[in-house]
Amino acid sequence: MQDDSQPSLVRELIDMFESDSASHVQRIADAHARSDAPALRTLAHRFLSATQNIGALRLSAVCAEIESLARQDRLDEARAQIQELARERELALGALAALRLRY
């Protein structure tokens, strides 16, 4: 992703994820609390894209599962996945912090 024409691209992507990811998780949790399946599906899909951009595969998988459950209106089952989303986000942030040191 990064080359001489964009020497700070990886660092910028990590910084953007660090600054935006908490609000993504919160909006997902809020949509779930409102039992708003369409919003939950849309928000999970958006966050899925962000997680894929940084290579957070486990986080992406959780987003995909939340999106699928919301599409099927299985919101009770999504609760555990939303809790997992917050945990996986923290793990991803730790890995990204270590990676950022290299860039």
Secondary structure by P-SEA (a helix, b strand, c coil): cccccccaaaaaaaaaaaacaaaaaaaaaaaaaaccaaaaaaaaaaaaaaaaaacaaaaaaaaaaaaaaaaacccccaaaaaaaaaaaaaaaaaaaaaaaaac
